Amino acid sequence: MVLAQTSLQPSEAAGGAPDALPRPIVQADKLSLVYQATDKPVVALSEVSLIIREGDFVSLIGPSGCGKTTLLRVIADLERPTGGAITVAGTTPEKARLDRLYGYVFQAPALYPWRSIERNVMLPLEIMGLPKAERQARARAQLELVGLAGFEKKFPWQLSGGMQQRTSIARALALQPELLLMDEPFGALDEITRDHLNLHLTQLWRRMGKTCVFVTHSISEAVFLSTRIVVMSPRPGRILDVIDCDLPRERTLDLRETPEFAAIAHRVREGLKEGHSYDD
């Protein structure tokens, strides 16, 4: 399989001067992570090299236990690598975390049931010590952006699962981050709700221009959302392929019925199939 850290611009491919590329937001070089278990070490990531540039929407896809979430957590400084190097927005993951350069959306919404939707979104801003007026203004702006204007005073138990997950996205965006990290946020939702949120997320990403790293098990979801798809092998997690999704940036669900969409999905599926041929 092909390991492609970056895509060549037309002038580079032709041997001319390279066009200006967006700045790297995430740069990983031969990144490895080994857990020390009681019986023997567990290699979660093995020499992962990847560049994610400003404005990219990159999906990480692979079988369960392949290291997708581990890689996301390394970017977020929630796990520390045992080998290789990584920078986030030109600095260390630790400094990026302390400077709140990223927002993190977990698999579950993780909302406090006793706080209103607005106050859940405001929580990280309270921790930051921002004035109440600014906290409220940011929260309401992000809730409007994710289509939840008018629900500010509702509580999580009064919202559907999809609306709760949109609240968690609004909370992450309220930090005004350079980078949005999303760990399979729609995996527990029904297919109809998931389709709706996929469509909403791609519209939101196009409007805001954020850099996104998205973990998923769904080939269709990865192709629909992404500008690039990173296919990972079973443990130890390695990059098997980096696939450009050269589909229109403005996407509707009908796009999934096109030959272009099917061709990219086929390449992802073949990459996942080939990954299982490793004897580890």
C-alpha positions in Angstrom: 0.0 0.0 0.0 1.0 3.6 -0.4 2.1 5.8 2.5 1.5 9.4 1.4 2.1 12.1 3.9 1.1 14.9 1.6 -0.5 15.3 -1.8 1.5 16.8 -4.7 0.2 19.9 -6.2 0.1 20.0 -10.0 3.2 22.1 -10.4 5.2 19.7 -8.1 4.0 16.6 -10.0 5.2 18.2 -13.3 8.6 19.0 -11.8 7.9 22.8 -11.4 8.1 25.0 -8.4 5.7 23.8 -5.6 2.5 25.8 -5.1 2.0 27.2 -1.6 0.5 24.6 0.7 -1.6 25.3 3.7 0.4 25.2 6.9 0.7 21.9 8.8 -1.6 21.7 11.8 -0.5 18.1 12.9 2.9 16.6 12.0 3.7 13.1 13.2 7.0 11.5 12.3 7.5 7.8 13.0 5.2 8.0 16.0 5.0 4.9 18.2 3.2 4.1 21.4 3.8 1.0 23.5 1.8 0.1 26.6 3.5 -1.9 29.3 1.0 -4.6 30.1 1.5 -7.2 32.9 2.3 -10.1 30.5 4.0 -8.4 27.5 4.1 -4.9 25.9 1.2 -3.9 23.7 2.2 -1.9 20.6 -0.7 0.5 19.9 1.0 2.6 17.3 4.0 1.8 15.1 6.0 4.4 13.2 3.0 6.5 12.1 4.0 9.4 9.9 1.3 11.9 8.8 0.8 15.5 7.9 -2.6 17.2 8.4 -2.8 20.6 6.9 -4.9 23.7 7.8 -8.5 23.3 6.5 -8.3 19.5 6.1 -11.0 17.1 7.1 -9.1 13.9 7.8 -10.9 10.7 8.8 -9.0 7.9 10.6 -10.5 4.5 9.7 -9.6 0.9 10.6 -10.8 -2.1 12.6 -11.5 -1.9 16.3 -8.3 -1.7 18.3 -6.1 -0.4 15.5 -5.1 2.8 17.3 -7.4 5.3 15.8 -8.5 6.8 19.1 -5.0 6.4 20.5 -3.6 8.5 17.7 -6.4 11.1 18.4 -5.5 11.1 22.1 -1.8 11.6 21.3 -2.7 14.6 19.3 -4.7 15.9 22.2 -1.9 15.2 24.7 -4.2 12.6 26.5 -1.6 9.9 25.7 2.2 10.3 25.5 4.0 8.6 22.6 7.0 6.3 23.4 8.8 7.0 20.2 8.9 9.4 17.3 7.8 13.1 17.3 4.6 15.1 16.9 3.7 18.8 16.8 0.3 20.3 16.9 -0.2 23.8 15.4 3.6 24.2 15.4 4.1 23.4 19.1 4.0 20.4 21.4 0.7 18.6 22.1 1.0 19.6 25.7 1.3 23.3 24.9 -1.5 23.0 22.3 -3.7 21.6 25.1 -2.7 24.2 27.6 -3.3 27.0 25.0 -6.7 25.4 24.2 -5.8 25.1 20.5 -8.2 22.2 19.9 -11.7 21.2 20.8 -12.5 17.5 21.6 -15.8 15.8 20.9 -16.1 12.4 22.6 -18.1 9.3 21.6 -20.7 10.2 24.1 -22.0 13.8 24.6 -20.8 13.8 28.3 -23.3 16.5 29.3 -24.1 17.3 32.9 -27.8 16.5 33.4 -28.3 19.2 36.0 -27.0 22.0 33.7 -29.0 23.6 30.9 -27.7 23.1 27.4 -26.4 26.7 27.4 -24.6 26.1 30.7 -23.1 22.9 29.4 -21.6 24.7 26.5 -20.4 27.5 28.8 -18.6 25.1 31.2 -15.1 25.1 29.6 -15.4 28.9 29.3 -16.1 29.1 33.0 -13.0 27.0 33.7 -11.1 29.5 31.6 -12.4 32.3 33.7 -14.0 34.3 30.9 -16.6 37.0 31.9 -20.2 35.8 32.1 -21.3 38.0 29.2 -18.6 36.6 26.9 -19.4 33.0 28.0 -23.0 33.5 27.2 -22.4 35.2 23.9 -20.1 32.5 22.7 -22.4 29.7 23.9 -25.4 31.2 22.1 -23.5 31.8 18.9 -22.3 28.2 18.7 -25.7 26.8 19.6 -27.2 28.8 16.8 -24.4 27.5 14.5 -25.3 23.9 15.2 -29.0 24.5 14.8 -30.0 24.6 18.5 -31.1 28.2 18.9 -34.1 28.3 21.2 -33.0 25.2 23.2 -30.6 27.1 25.4 -32.6 26.6 28.6 -33.5 22.9 27.9 -31.7 20.1 29.8 -29.9 17.2 28.1 -32.6 14.7 29.0 -35.1 16.9 27.1 -33.1 16.5 23.8 -32.6 13.7 21.4 -29.3 11.9 21.1 -28.5 13.8 17.9 -29.2 17.1 19.6 -27.1 16.2 22.6 -24.2 15.4 20.3 -24.6 18.7 18.5 -24.5 20.4 21.9 -21.1 18.7 22.5 -19.9 20.0 19.1 -21.0 23.5 20.1 -19.1 23.2 23.4 -15.9 22.2 21.6 -16.4 25.1 19.1 -17.0 27.6 21.9 -13.3 27.4 22.7 -12.6 28.9 19.2 -10.0 26.2 18.5 -7.8 25.8 15.5 -8.4 22.1 15.4 -11.5 20.0 16.1 -10.9 16.4 17.2 -13.9 14.0 17.0 -13.8 10.5 18.3 -16.6 8.6 16.5 -19.2 11.1 17.7 -22.1 9.6 15.7 -21.4 5.9 16.2 -24.2 5.2 18.7 -26.9 7.0 16.7 -29.5 5.5 14.3 -28.7 5.7 10.6 -31.2 8.4 9.8 -29.9 10.7 12.6 -26.4 9.9 11.6 -27.0 10.9 8.0 -28.5 14.1 9.1 -25.6 14.9 11.4 -23.1 14.0 8.7 -24.8 16.5 6.4 -24.9 19.1 9.1 -21.2 18.6 10.0 -19.9 18.9 6.4 -21.9 22.2 6.1 -20.5 23.4 9.4 -16.9 22.5 8.4 -17.3 24.2 5.1 -18.7 27.4 6.7 -16.1 27.6 9.5 -13.0 26.3 7.7 -11.7 24.4 10.8 -9.2 21.6 10.6 -10.9 18.4 11.6 -9.6 14.9 12.6 -12.5 12.4 12.8 -12.4 8.8 14.0 -14.9 6.4 12.4 -15.6 2.8 11.6 -17.9 3.7 8.7 -16.5 3.7 5.2 -19.5 5.7 3.9 -19.2 8.3 6.6 -15.4 8.7 6.0 -15.8 9.2 2.3 -18.7 11.6 2.7 -17.1 13.9 5.2 -13.4 13.9 4.3 -10.9 15.6 2.2 -8.5 12.7 3.0 -8.9 9.3 4.6 -6.2 7.6 6.6 -6.5 3.8 6.5 -5.0 2.1 9.5 -4.0 -1.5 10.0 -4.9 -3.9 12.9 -2.7 -3.6 15.9 0.0 -2.5 15.9 -1.6 0.6 14.3 0.2 1.6 11.1 -0.9 3.8 8.2 -1.6 1.6 5.2 -2.9 4.3 2.8 -3.8 8.0 2.7 -6.6 8.6 0.2 -7.6 11.9 -1.3 -11.3 12.5 -1.5 -11.4 14.8 -4.5 -15.2 15.2 -4.3 -17.0 18.6 -4.4 -16.7 20.4 -1.0 -20.4 21.2 -1.1 -21.9 17.8 -0.6 -25.4 16.3 -0.4 -26.4 12.8 0.6 -27.1 12.0 -3.1 -23.3 12.2 -3.6 -23.2 8.7 -2.1 -24.9 7.3 -5.2 -22.3 8.5 -7.6 -19.5 6.4 -9.3 -16.9 8.8 -7.9 -18.0 8.1 -4.3 -18.2 4.4 -5.0 -14.6 4.4 -6.3 -13.2 6.0 -3.2 -15.2 3.7 -0.9 -13.9 0.7 -2.9 -10.3 1.8 -2.4 -10.9 2.3 1.4 -12.5 -1.2 1.6 -9.6 -2.8 -0.3 -7.1 -1.1 2.0 -8.9 -2.4 5.0 -9.0 -5.9 3.5 -5.3 -5.9 2.7 -4.5 -4.7 6.2 -5.8 -7.9 7.6 -3.2 -9.9 5.6 -0.4 -8.8 8.0 0.9 -11.6 10.2 1.1 -9.9 13.6 
